[in-house]
Each structure stands twice: as C-alpha cells, then as structure tokens.
Amino acid sequence: MQHNIDETRYGPRGAAMAGAVQQCVHCGFCLSACPTYKVLAEEMDSPRGRIYLMKEVLEEHIPAAEAQPYIDRCLGCMACMPACPSGVEYGNLLASYRALTETQRKRSPVDRAARIMITNTLPYPDRFRLAMRTGRVGKLVQKVLPEKMSAMLELMPASLPPARPLPEFYPARGPRRARVALLSGCVQTVLAPGINWATLEVLAANGVETVIPAGQGCCGSILMHIGEDGPAVKLARHNLQTFPDDVDAIITNAAGCGSGMHEYGLLFKGQPDEARAEQFAHKVKDISVFLDELGLLRPQGPQPARKVVYHDACHLVHAQGVGLAPRRLLLSVPNLLLLELKDGGMCCGSAGTYNLEQPELARQFGQIKAERILSTGAEAVVSGNIGCLTQISTHLAELGRPLPIYHTVELLAQAYATENGDH
C-alpha cells in the first residue's frame, strides 16, 4: 500500500508505522482471521480496513476521531499477523498509532473515569486488591452504572484468594540446570497467586533456581497495548533497573506480559534505554517456552484420567508464535487427554483491557469461546494467560456450565506434587 506519511513528523516510531502501511498489499487474507470482522462483517473493522484508516489519518486526509471507533474495536489479538503473506507488522503499527492518538483524543467523562481507573489500578496489586474489595459495594448498584463501569464489576470474582507473597529466592531441587528471574505480575498476583507458586514449584522440580526481584513492578504491557506510553515507559524502565543480568532468562507466565516485554525495543525507540530494553526483551521467555527448550523432566506420579481443552492465548500464539510448547508440556502429564478447539486461536474477548473498554463485543467473543469449549466435552480448561482464564471462567459460569480452569503450570505442578506424594 503506497503512502505519503511524513515519517519524521511522528518521531522514532514514524518509520515503524510507515513501514507497516507500506507492507500491506490489500490482499484480504487477514479478513478470515480477524474476530471483529467475523462478528461485524464490516471492512473497516478488519485489519486491512484499519490499516487504510490509520494511513489516512497519518497522511492527514481524515481526522483521527473519524477512524477512532474502528481502531478502538480492534482486539489487538494479532491473529492477522500469521495470516498475512506480506509479513505486515500490524502490532507495531497499532501500538504506535494508539500511542500517538491517545494524547490527542477527547474522551467522555465516563470514558475518562474508566481509563483513569484502569491506568491507576490494574498495574498496582495493592490498589487492585483494594478496588476489588470496594467493588463488591458497587455490585449492589451495578444495574444503574454506565456500561463500562458495570462491565468491570461483572468480571469480579465472588471472592479473592488470600495474598501469597513470594520469596526473593526459590532454590532448585537436585542438580541446578539453570538460574532465572520471575516477573510476578500485577493483576495475576491478586486474582490467582497460585500461578506464580506453581511456576516456582515446576521450575524447582526441573532443577531451576529462581530469583524474584523484590523491587519489581508491573511490566507496563497492559498500558502499552492501549496507547498509554508515558506511564508504560516509567513502569518498564523501573524493571529494567531492577532485574538482574546474571540469569539465563526472565520468565513470564502471562502471555500479555510476555508479548509487551518483547516489544520493549519499540517502546524505548530513540531513547537512551533502547539498547538495554532490547537486551532485556531478548531474555524474556514464556514459562512454557523455557521449560520446553530446557527439556521438561517428565512427572512420573499417578494421575487421574481427565480430558482438558487448551485455549491459545492470543498474545502467546499469535504475538509470540508459541503454540506447540505448552501442548508438549501438557502431553507429558500422565493420563491427560488433550483436546483442541480448532477455532484458529480466536480471541476470547479478554485482550488486555478490551473486556473493560468494549464490553458488548467482548461479551460476544466470550460467549462464542465458552460454547466452543463446552462442545469439546472437556472436563477442564487450560491456558497461559490470566486475562483469558478470567474471561472464560466468567462466560462458562454465565452459561451455567462452570468448569475447572487452570494455567498450564498449575497442571504440571499438580503432577509433580503427586509424584512426590504431596496430595
């Protein structure tokens, strides 16, 4: 797609945006992969349409406000990228465009309040926990609240698990095979602290010692993906300075975090920290990738037979290209029958903060995903991202068919616990 974008006008990211636009040949292969196009059947709600709209805004042919509704409805799931024969870097274009236009847009009072709540709560576990507790009062008046506020309350769990603070160091069992640092995350530490503990247990069982930097914070991904670059850079820079260099890998067990951290080079483009950010990003590995590359020590303990279905988190399978590794790990668990959704990794509607900012569409995607999961006859659901686990759990419950739902490492941790006689 030819363009007349003035790259210099848009700072260090101008070239990334112009390059992505240039790569698009308008072939349409992305249409069948795009969830919003499947549901809305509107050209401008497809990757091809959105690229055209972003091009028109960057060339100053139309105002950003005219394109905004279509860009806002993009999940950022990146399903279009593996489907694109031209290799369009849609993720770089979308993230950069959102960062550019976010500083210019005018939001309604309700939108501003929702955005403030997201940016000032989700990245901070203590604030998020307090918000969850306070939100129970909000549930009493949920029906009279604006849709976005009501959507936040809908996703609240009935109760929060107790806090489980992590140690600063977790030793390997047996001969040491590797040394890693763990990103503990923000939302996950409140909603599902057991995932981090399962991660430590599985790493230890595989001869890996883990450092958990005490001063770490949110990686910034949740803000980066919605165009809030200023606070995202601040959070990311803090972690660049906090994480140690003397580790074999920086482990993440949340697909959205891993995806964002791999984009640190783009986030810090043209800044003094760019080289350090790229080095950091190069060390980041999803827990499933790290264990698969290391060579998982297969759990040997007796396990009950069960059928589980694996849901591909978009920011793992599409953004990071990780699909086989978690499946290989799950297949190592005795008596586990792994079922497939066969839906091309279609997004569940969580997509970072999408289910908070686009609640009606997110609800449709969540219902579709829940129905497809139930159609497999699975007895449990497994995925690699806290947002997906929360979204899927919510919609299975809405259908009156709740299922046990696990992170990949939680099933592995259960298998090792059985092996060690720890029931």
C-alpha positions in Angstrom: 0.0 0.0 0.0 1.7 3.2 -1.1 1.8 6.1 1.4 2.8 9.7 1.8 3.4 9.5 5.5 5.9 12.1 6.8 7.9 9.7 9.0 9.9 12.4 10.7 6.8 14.1 12.0 5.8 11.1 14.1 9.1 10.7 16.0 11.1 7.5 16.4 8.0 5.3 15.7 7.2 7.0 12.4 9.3 4.6 10.4 7.6 1.6 12.1 4.2 2.9 11.2 5.1 3.8 7.6 6.8 0.5 7.1 3.8 -1.5 8.2 1.5 0.5 5.9 3.9 0.0 3.0 4.0 -3.8 3.6 0.2 -4.1 3.2 -0.8 -5.2 -0.3 -4.5 -5.1 0.5 -4.9 -8.8 -0.3 -7.5 -9.6 2.3 -6.0 -12.8 3.8 -6.4 -11.1 7.2 -10.2 -10.9 6.9 -10.9 -14.5 7.8 -8.5 -14.4 10.7 -10.0 -11.3 12.3 -12.5 -11.8 15.1 -14.2 -8.4 14.8 -14.6 -8.8 11.0 -16.2 -12.3 11.6 -18.7 -10.8 14.0 -19.3 -7.4 12.5 -18.7 -8.1 8.8 -17.5 -4.6 8.2 -14.5 -3.8 6.1 -13.3 -1.0 8.4 -13.4 -3.5 11.3 -10.8 -5.7 9.6 -7.0 -5.3 9.8 -6.9 -4.3 6.1 -9.6 -1.6 6.7 -7.9 -0.3 9.9 -4.5 -0.1 8.1 -6.2 2.1 5.5 -7.8 4.3 8.1 -4.6 4.7 10.1 -2.8 5.6 6.8 -5.5 8.2 6.0 -5.1 9.8 9.5 -1.3 9.8 9.3 -1.4 11.5 5.9 -3.9 14.0 7.4 -6.7 13.1 4.9 -9.2 12.4 7.7 -9.3 13.4 11.4 -8.3 10.8 13.9 -11.8 11.0 15.5 -13.3 9.6 12.3 -11.2 6.4 12.5 -11.2 6.0 16.2 -14.3 3.8 16.7 -12.9 1.2 14.3 -9.4 1.3 15.9 -10.9 1.1 19.4 -12.8 -2.1 18.3 -9.6 -3.8 17.4 -8.8 -6.5 20.0 -5.0 -6.3 19.3 -5.1 -10.1 19.2 -2.6 -10.2 16.3 -4.4 -13.1 14.6 -3.9 -11.2 11.4 -0.1 -11.4 11.5 0.5 -15.1 11.0 -2.3 -15.0 8.3 -0.5 -12.2 6.4 1.6 -13.4 3.4 3.3 -10.0 3.2 4.5 -10.0 6.9 2.8 -6.8 7.8 4.0 -5.8 11.3 0.4 -4.9 12.4 1.3 -4.9 16.1 3.9 -2.3 15.7 1.6 -0.1 13.7 -1.4 -0.5 16.1 0.7 0.1 19.3 2.4 3.2 17.8 -0.8 4.6 16.3 -2.6 4.3 19.6 0.2 5.9 21.5 0.2 8.8 19.0 -3.5 9.4 19.0 -4.2 8.8 22.7 -2.6 12.1 23.7 -4.9 14.0 21.2 -8.3 12.4 21.7 -11.2 13.8 23.7 -12.9 11.3 25.9 -16.3 11.5 27.5 -16.4 11.9 31.3 -17.4 8.2 31.7 -14.6 7.1 29.3 -12.1 9.3 31.2 -13.1 7.8 34.5 -12.8 4.2 33.2 -9.4 4.9 31.7 -8.2 6.5 34.9 -9.4 3.5 36.9 -7.6 1.1 34.5 -4.3 3.0 34.4 -4.1 3.8 38.1 -5.4 0.5 39.4 -4.6 -2.6 37.3 -0.8 -2.2 37.3 -0.6 -1.9 41.1 -1.5 -5.1 43.1 -2.3 -3.3 46.4 -4.6 -0.8 44.7 -6.2 -3.5 42.6 -6.9 -5.7 45.6 -8.5 -2.7 47.4 -10.5 -1.9 44.2 -11.8 -5.5 44.1 -12.9 -5.3 47.7 -14.5 -1.9 47.2 -16.2 -3.2 44.0 -18.4 -5.5 46.0 -20.3 -2.5 47.2 -20.6 -1.4 43.6 -22.3 -4.6 42.7 -25.3 -3.5 44.7 -25.9 -0.7 42.2 -24.4 -2.3 39.2 -27.6 -2.1 37.1 -27.7 1.7 37.2 -24.0 2.2 36.4 -22.6 3.1 32.9 -21.8 0.1 30.8 -18.1 0.2 31.2 -18.3 0.5 34.9 -20.8 -2.3 35.1 -18.5 -4.5 32.9 -15.7 -4.1 35.4 -18.0 -5.4 38.2 -19.2 -8.3 36.0 -15.7 -9.7 35.8 -15.1 -9.6 39.5 -14.8 -13.0 41.2 -17.2 -13.8 44.0 -14.2 -13.8 46.4 -10.5 -13.1 46.2 -7.9 -15.7 47.2 -5.7 -14.7 50.2 -2.5 -12.9 49.3 0.6 -15.2 49.0 3.7 -13.1 49.0 6.6 -14.6 47.1 10.1 -15.1 48.4 13.1 -13.4 46.9 14.7 -16.7 46.0 13.4 -20.2 45.3 16.0 -23.0 45.1 16.3 -25.7 42.6 15.7 -29.3 43.6 18.5 -31.7 42.6 21.4 -30.6 40.3 21.0 -27.0 39.1 20.3 -26.7 35.4 19.5 -23.0 35.1 19.0 -19.8 37.0 16.1 -17.4 36.1 14.3 -14.3 37.3 10.5 -14.3 37.5 8.2 -11.5 36.7 5.5 -11.8 39.3 3.0 -9.6 37.5 0.2 -7.4 38.8 -3.4 -8.5 38.2 -2.4 -12.2 38.4 -0.9 -11.8 41.9 -4.3 -10.7 43.1 -6.7 -12.9 41.2 -4.6 -16.1 41.0 -1.5 -16.0 43.2 -1.3 -19.8 42.9 0.0 -19.5 39.3 3.3 -17.9 40.5 3.7 -20.5 43.2 3.0 -23.3 40.7 5.6 -21.7 38.4 8.2 -21.8 41.2 7.4 -25.4 42.0 7.7 -26.6 38.4 10.9 -24.7 37.9 12.4 -26.2 41.1 11.3 -29.7 40.1 13.2 -29.2 36.8 16.5 -28.1 38.5 15.9 -24.3 38.0 16.6 -21.8 40.8 14.5 -18.6 40.6 15.2 -15.1 41.7 12.1 -12.9 42.3 13.3 -9.3 42.4 11.7 -7.7 45.4 11.5 -4.2 43.9 9.9 -5.2 40.6 6.5 -3.8 39.5 4.2 -4.1 36.5 5.9 -4.6 33.2 3.8 -1.9 31.6 2.4 -4.1 28.9 -1.2 -3.5 29.9 -0.7 0.2 29.4 1.5 -0.1 26.3 -1.2 -2.0 24.4 -3.8 0.7 25.0 -1.5 3.6 23.9 -0.6 4.9 27.4 3.1 5.0 26.6 4.2 7.6 29.2 3.3 5.5 32.3 4.2 2.3 30.4 7.8 3.6 29.9 8.0 4.6 33.5 7.0 1.1 34.7 9.2 -0.7 32.2 12.2 1.4 33.0 11.9 0.6 36.7 12.0 -3.1 35.9 15.0 -2.6 33.5 16.8 -1.3 36.5 15.5 -3.9 39.0 16.0 -7.2 37.2 19.5 -8.9 37.5 21.6 -9.5 34.4 23.2 -12.8 35.7 20.2 -15.0 34.8 19.6 -17.4 31.9 16.1 -16.0 31.2 13.5 -13.7 32.5 10.4 -15.8 33.0 6.8 -14.6 32.5 3.7 -16.8 33.0 1.2 -14.3 31.5 1.0 -14.1 27.7 0.1 -10.4 27.6 3.2 -9.5 29.8 5.5 -11.6 27.6 4.2 -10.0 24.4 4.6 -6.5 25.7 8.1 -7.1 27.1 9.2 -8.4 23.8 8.2 -5.1 22.4 10.4 -3.0 24.7 12.6 -2.2 21.8 9.7 -0.4 20.1 8.5 1.2 23.4 12.0 2.7 24.0 12.7 3.5 20.4 15.0 6.5 20.1 15.6 6.7 23.9 18.8 6.2 25.8 17.5 3.0 27.2 16.8 1.4 23.8 19.8 -0.9 23.8 19.2 -2.0 27.4 15.5 -2.6 26.6 16.3 -4.8 23.6 18.7 -6.9 25.6 16.1 -7.3 28.3 13.5 -8.3 25.8 15.8 -10.9 24.3 16.0 -12.6 27.7 12.2 -12.7 28.2 10.7 -16.2 27.8 7.2 -17.6 28.5 7.4 -20.3 31.1 6.2 -22.9 28.5 8.9 -22.0 26.0 11.7 -22.0 28.7 10.7 -25.5 30.0 10.3 -26.9 26.5 13.7 -25.7 25.5 15.3 -26.8 28.8 13.8 -30.3 28.4 11.0 -31.0 30.9 11.6 -33.7 33.4 8.5 -35.8 32.8 6.4 -36.2 36.0 6.0 -39.8 37.0 3.4 -39.8 39.7 -0.1 -41.4 39.2 -2.7 -39.0 37.8 -6.4 -39.4 37.4 -7.6 -39.7 33.8 -9.1 -36.4 32.6 -9.9 -34.6 29.4 -8.7 -31.0 29.1 -9.0 -28.5 26.3 -6.2 -26.0 25.6 -7.1 -22.4 24.8 -4.5 -20.5 22.9 -4.0 -17.0 24.4 -3.7 -14.6 21.5 -0.6 -12.9 22.9 1.1 -16.2 23.1 0.1 -18.0 19.9 -0.2 -15.0 17.5 2.0 -12.3 19.0 4.8 -14.6 20.2 4.3 -17.6 17.9 4.1 -20.0 20.8 1.7 -22.9 20.2 3.5 -26.2 20.4 5.5 -25.7 23.6 2.6 -25.6 26.1 1.0 -28.6 24.3 4.2 -30.6 24.6 4.3 -29.9 28.3 0.7 -30.9 28.9 1.2 -34.1 26.9 3.9 -35.0 29.4 1.3 -35.3 32.2 0.2 -39.0 32.6 -3.4 -39.9 31.8 -4.2 -36.4 30.4 -6.1 -36.3 27.1 -5.5 -33.0 25.4 -8.4 -31.7 23.3 -8.3 -29.0 20.6 -10.8 -26.2 20.0 -10.0 -26.0 16.3 -11.0 -22.4 16.1 -7.8 -20.9 14.8 -6.9 -19.4 18.1 -9.9 -17.0 18.0 -9.7 -14.4 20.8 -11.9 -15.0 23.9 -12.5 -11.3 24.2 -10.3 -10.5 27.2 -7.4 -8.9 25.2 -5.8 -6.9 27.9 -8.4 -4.3 28.9 -10.7 -4.9 25.9 -13.4 -6.6 28.0 -13.5 -3.4 30.1 -13.4 -0.9 27.3 -15.5 -2.8 24.7 -17.8 -4.8 27.0 -20.5 -5.7 24.5 -18.2 -7.1 21.8 -16.1 -8.8 24.4 -19.2 -10.5 25.8 -20.0 -11.9 22.3 -16.4 -13.3 21.9 -16.6 -14.7 25.4 -19.9 -16.5 24.7 -18.6 -17.9 21.5 -15.4 -19.2 23.2 -17.4 -20.7 26.1 -19.8 -22.5 23.7 -16.9 -24.0 21.7 -15.1 -25.2 24.8 -18.3 -26.9 26.0 -18.8 -28.6 22.6 -15.5 -30.4 23.0 -16.7 -32.4 26.1 -13.7 -31.3 28.1 -13.7 -31.7 31.8 -11.3 -28.7 32.4 -9.8 -25.8 30.5 -6.1 -24.8 30.3 -4.5 -21.6 29.1 -1.4 -19.4 29.6 -2.8 -16.0 30.4 -4.7 -14.7 33.4 -7.0 -12.5 31.3 -8.2 -15.5 29.3 -8.7 -17.6 32.4 -10.8 -14.9 34.0 -12.9 -14.2 30.8 -13.5 -17.9 30.0 -14.4 -18.7 33.6 -16.9 -15.8 33.6 -18.7 -16.9 30.4 -18.8 -20.6 31.3 -20.5 -19.6 34.6 -22.9 -17.4 32.7 -23.9 -20.5 30.6 -24.4 -22.4 33.8 -21.6 -24.8 32.9 -18.6 -23.8 35.0 -15.5 -26.0 34.5 -12.2 -26.2 36.4 -9.8 -23.8 34.7 -6.0 -23.9 35.1 -2.8 -22.3 33.9 -0.5 -24.7 32.2 2.0 -24.7 35.1 -0.8 -25.4 37.6 -1.5 -28.8 36.0 2.2 -29.5 35.8 2.6 -28.6 39.5 -0.2 -31.0 40.4 1.6 -33.8 38.5 4.9 -33.2 40.3 3.1 -32.9 43.7 1.5 -36.4 43.1 4.9 -37.7 42.1 6.3 -36.5 45.4 3.4 -37.9 47.4 2.2 -34.4 48.3 -1.6 -34.6 47.8 
